Amino acid sequence: MATVELRFSAQPEHVRTARLVAAAVARRAGVDEAVLDEVRLAVGEACSRAVGLHRSHGITAPVRVVLTDEDKTFSIEVGDEVPAPGSDGSRAASGSGGAADEDADGEDEMGLAVISGLVDDMEVSSTDEGGVIRMSWPTAPVSVLP
Amino acid sequence: MDLSLSTRNVSGPAGDRTVVEVGGEIDVYTAPKLREQLVELVNDGSYHLVVDMEGVDFLDSTGLGVLVGGLKRVRAHEGSLRLVCNQERILKIFRITGLTKVFPIHTTVEEAVAATD
């Protein structure tokens, strides 16, 4: 079960909220302080990408962020509802084309480049239901108070 | 924390420079404001820019995209865009994306203003 689950409407101003929540939950889960900046940046990139995808495809559904404190790892899943290319209502088919889309795609790739540079354990998957970026970080063992 | 922007003109040994002091968070929400500021400066004829990032708490790829866009615009007028940054957390993002090869990054505004290619 998710430790914390967050859904927000696909508006850029809410990405900051997602960053703050993710960093707070990660800290509580025992992710090293030195790595929290990376968590903040990576979740921000993933959420910005999802917001951009929802907006460019006219999807009104919220972006979903699932934060899970597992044994020895802390994982974050950021899900969008844009179907994978090639499936019904694919990204390519619904795009209107033109310079604006190319710009958005460029930023999209840069965001993924930053995430993959930051996070050792990350995977991107996409189905006809939407895309998910999954990232995880090790957590320090929690010392049990006497 | 929101984005703060202020600009000032400085005359240095290499000529006139416009220093853009940026503070706060540059992300998908605030980056358009920085983009507008850079576009406005270039449209008004300021082609040599120094972006002081010492007050920046957070920078993501949207912010990087805006800086690259600014560089493209000033280069179209044979201008320059230099960055001032000493914060490791911000410099790391430039390194990961290979943009340290694209932007001249200085430790002080004075150094950036005095620099020539």
Interface residues (C-beta under 8 A of the other chain):
Chain A: P12 E13 V15 R16 R19 D37 R40 L41 G44 E45 S48 V51 G52 G106 E107 M110 G111 A113 V114 G117 L118
Chain B: E25 D27 V28 Y29 F58 D60 S61 T62 L64 G65 R89 I93 I96 T97
